[in-house]
Amino acid sequence: MAGRLEGKVAIVTASAGAGIGQATVRRLASEGAYLVVSDIHEGRAMKVAEDLKSKGYRAIAIPCDVSRRDQVEELVKGTVKEYGRVDILVNNAGVNKPKPVLEMDEESWDYIVNVNLKGVFLCCKAVLPFMLKQRYGRIINVSSVYAWMPTRHGDACYAATKAGILAFTRCLALEVAGTGVTVNAVAPGLIPHPYMVKVYPEEVLRELESQIPLGRGGRPEEVASVIAFLASDDANYITGETICVSGGWYFKA
Ligand SMILES: NC(=O)c1ccc[n+]([C@@H]2O[C@H](COP(=O)([O-])OP(=O)(O)OC[C@H]3O[C@@H](n4cnc5c(N)ncnc54)[C@H](O)[C@@H]3O)[C@@H](O)[C@H]2O)c1
């Protein structure tokens, strides 16, 4: 598989954590891409980029809160300054603060919507002029099975943003169809990593895991491999599509 993304320039948002983002930068780098490790946490992003460089890959770190237009513009500017182009955008950043609707305050609602949904819009808008000029681009948005699946765990706002991402993906795919730019989404199921116990209690995670047809949560690398496929020329004829990476889990509440 090495070389499938040779020399392609990829931005992955929120790629310094323990989950899908970091697994994605590592996978794209292993296939030959030049990486921009971006995260709201500058120090952690720099560490990941340094580690990639120590392994012989090309990588830089650019901090960015995806909900801030000025920072998103700096991210894309910095990418183009370093590499001269931008081929792949993985909109991975997504947050959740589970609360039943009656208990959710407006500030939390705005925070989740601004990161999860507005962030995708801002990042797409910032890279598109470059991608359209190049007549080449691969945008992959990270949604969730919660886009379809109702839960009793306070995920209404999060789920609404993830469903919004799918609608946005399909509309943008049509808007740019035929320009060399494709826009797709992945919808992960449950992908446990150490940080997740801060979001959901351990017993909720166990309950969710027990519902998965393949009998276990997924690994971040198992989502990253699907993102790498959608970012590659193997997926040239796919646009506006969503691939569930969920061990068969999305039809149960
Ligand atoms: N892990 C799961 O079970 C799961 C399931 C379905 C969907 N997802 C989605 O996958 C994506 C990745 O989630 P993950 O759990 O694998 O974690 P991850 O490690 O990929 O992402 C966490 C990182 O996001 C960064 N971040 C937080 N707010 C940010 C912001 N405003 N701007 C930029 N970076 C920010 C954090 O600093 C952290 O490093 C998210 O969109 C999430 O909603 C995850």
PDBQT file of the ligand as one rigid body, heavy atoms in Angstrom, charges set to zero:
ROOT
HETATM    1  N1  LIG A 301     -14.214   7.785  19.083  1.00  0.00    +0.000 N 
HETATM    2  C1  LIG A 301     -15.447   7.435  18.750  1.00  0.00    +0.000 C 
HETATM    3  O1  LIG A 301     -16.044   6.486  19.289  1.00  0.00    +0.000 OA
HETATM    4  C2  LIG A 301     -16.153   8.169  17.650  1.00  0.00    +0.000 A 
HETATM    5  C3  LIG A 301     -17.350   7.641  17.144  1.00  0.00    +0.000 A 
HETATM    6  C4  LIG A 301     -17.999   8.307  16.118  1.00  0.00    +0.000 A 
HETATM    7  C5  LIG A 301     -17.495   9.488  15.630  1.00  0.00    +0.000 A 
HETATM    8  N2  LIG A 301     -16.343   9.989  16.159  1.00  0.00    +0.000 N 
HETATM    9  C6  LIG A 301     -15.841  11.231  15.606  1.00  0.00    +0.000 C 
HETATM   10  O2  LIG A 301     -14.518  11.015  15.194  1.00  0.00    +0.000 OA
HETATM   11  C7  LIG A 301     -13.774  12.242  15.327  1.00  0.00    +0.000 C 
HETATM   12  C8  LIG A 301     -12.533  11.972  16.125  1.00  0.00    +0.000 C 
HETATM   13  O3  LIG A 301     -12.870  11.604  17.443  1.00  0.00    +0.000 OA
HETATM   14  P1  LIG A 301     -11.960  10.718  18.370  1.00  0.00    +0.000 P 
HETATM   15  O4  LIG A 301     -12.802  10.378  19.549  1.00  0.00    +0.000 OA
HETATM   16  O5  LIG A 301     -11.385   9.587  17.610  1.00  0.00    +0.000 OA
HETATM   17  O6  LIG A 301     -10.832  11.714  18.905  1.00  0.00    +0.000 OA
HETATM   18  P2  LIG A 301      -9.512  12.319  18.185  1.00  0.00    +0.000 P 
HETATM   19  O7  LIG A 301      -8.348  11.891  19.013  1.00  0.00    +0.000 OA
HETATM   20  O8  LIG A 301      -9.484  12.026  16.748  1.00  0.00    +0.000 OA
HETATM   21  O9  LIG A 301      -9.769  13.868  18.390  1.00  0.00    +0.000 OA
HETATM   22  C9  LIG A 301      -9.512  14.488  19.653  1.00  0.00    +0.000 C 
HETATM   23  C10 LIG A 301      -8.689  15.743  19.407  1.00  0.00    +0.000 C 
HETATM   24  O10 LIG A 301      -9.563  16.809  19.027  1.00  0.00    +0.000 OA
HETATM   25  C11 LIG A 301      -8.947  18.002  19.414  1.00  0.00    +0.000 C 
HETATM   26  N3  LIG A 301      -9.909  19.104  19.372  1.00  0.00    +0.000 N 
HETATM   27  C12 LIG A 301     -10.925  19.336  20.244  1.00  0.00    +0.000 A 
HETATM   28  N4  LIG A 301     -11.568  20.466  19.911  1.00  0.00    +0.000 NA
HETATM   29  C13 LIG A 301     -10.965  20.956  18.797  1.00  0.00    +0.000 A 
HETATM   30  C14 LIG A 301     -11.182  22.091  17.990  1.00  0.00    +0.000 A 
HETATM   31  N5  LIG A 301     -12.127  22.989  18.276  1.00  0.00    +0.000 N 
HETATM   32  N6  LIG A 301     -10.358  22.301  16.929  1.00  0.00    +0.000 NA
HETATM   33  C15 LIG A 301      -9.377  21.423  16.646  1.00  0.00    +0.000 A 
HETATM   34  N7  LIG A 301      -9.109  20.336  17.393  1.00  0.00    +0.000 NA
HETATM   35  C16 LIG A 301      -9.907  20.093  18.455  1.00  0.00    +0.000 A 
HETATM   36  C17 LIG A 301      -8.433  17.678  20.824  1.00  0.00    +0.000 C 
HETATM   37  O11 LIG A 301      -7.424  18.573  21.232  1.00  0.00    +0.000 OA
HETATM   38  C18 LIG A 301      -7.940  16.238  20.655  1.00  0.00    +0.000 C 
HETATM   39  O12 LIG A 301      -6.528  16.207  20.408  1.00  0.00    +0.000 OA
HETATM   40  C19 LIG A 301     -14.743  13.250  15.938  1.00  0.00    +0.000 C 
HETATM   41  O13 LIG A 301     -15.344  14.013  14.919  1.00  0.00    +0.000 OA
HETATM   42  C20 LIG A 301     -15.780  12.366  16.607  1.00  0.00    +0.000 C 
HETATM   43  O14 LIG A 301     -17.015  13.017  16.745  1.00  0.00    +0.000 OA
HETATM   44  C21 LIG A 301     -15.657   9.364  17.151  1.00  0.00    +0.000 A 
ENDROOT
TORSDOF 0
